[in-house]
C-alpha cells in the first residue's frame, strides 16, 4: 500500500512538471491590457487570457513584457529585462 501511494505521488509530480515544461515564453510590446477581463494583447496580435487578471495591474500599453503561456492561455506575465529597471 505504501509503495502504491509513493508511486501515485511520483506520477502526479512528474505530470505537473510536464505541464510546466510544455509552457512557452513570449516577449512583446503591449498594445492593450484589461485587468478586469484578464486579457493582454501584444503588438504581434497575440492575445492572452489570464485566470487572475490582477497579474496585469501596472502593465501599460507600450511596455515590453514577457508572457509564460500554454497556447493562448496566459499563465504569468514577467519583465523580460529586469536589470534595465
C-alpha positions in Angstrom: 0.0 0.0 0.0 2.8 2.4 0.9 4.5 1.7 -2.4 1.3 2.4 -4.3 0.9 5.8 -2.5 4.6 6.7 -3.3 4.1 5.7 -7.0 0.9 7.8 -7.3 2.6 10.8 -5.7 5.6 10.4 -8.1 3.3 10.2 -11.1 1.4 13.3 -10.1 4.7 15.2 -9.5 6.0 14.2 -12.9 2.8 15.1 -14.6 2.8 18.6 -13.1 6.4 19.0 -14.3 5.5 18.0 -17.8 2.8 20.7 -17.9 5.3 23.3 -16.7 7.8 22.2 -19.3 5.1 22.5 -22.0 4.6 26.2 -21.3 6.3 28.6 -23.6 7.6 32.1 -23.2 6.8 35.0 -25.5 8.1 38.6 -25.3 6.4 41.6 -26.9 5.1 45.1 -26.7 1.7 45.6 -25.1 -0.9 47.3 -27.2 -3.8 46.7 -24.8 -4.4 45.4 -21.4 -7.6 44.8 -19.5 -7.1 43.6 -15.9 -10.8 43.2 -15.2 -11.2 40.8 -18.1 -7.7 39.3 -17.7 -6.7 40.0 -21.3 -3.4 41.2 -22.6 -2.7 41.8 -26.3 0.8 42.2 -27.8 1.8 44.2 -30.8 2.2 41.0 -32.9 -1.6 40.3 -32.4 -1.2 37.6 -29.8 -3.9 37.8 -27.1 -3.6 36.0 -23.8 -6.3 35.4 -21.2 -5.2 35.3 -17.5 -7.4 33.5 -14.9 -6.2 36.0 -12.4 -6.3 39.5 -14.0 -4.7 41.1 -11.0 -1.4 39.9 -12.5 -1.9 42.6 -15.1 -2.1 45.6 -12.8 0.7 48.0 -13.5 1.2 46.8 -17.1 0.7 49.6 -19.6 0.5 49.8 -23.4 3.9 50.4 -24.9 5.7 48.4 -22.3 7.7 45.3 -23.3 6.6 42.3 -21.3 7.1 38.5 -21.2 4.3 36.0 -21.0 4.6 32.4 -19.9 1.8 30.6 -21.7 0.4 27.4 -22.9 -1.2 28.4 -26.3 -3.4 31.5 -25.9 -3.9 30.8 -22.2 -1.7 33.2 -20.2 -0.1 31.7 -17.2 2.1 34.6 -16.0 3.5 38.0 -17.1 7.0 39.0 -16.3 9.6 41.7 -17.1 11.9 40.1 -19.7 14.7 42.6 -18.9 14.6 43.2 -15.1 18.2 44.5 -15.0 17.1 47.6 -17.0 14.7 48.8 -14.4 
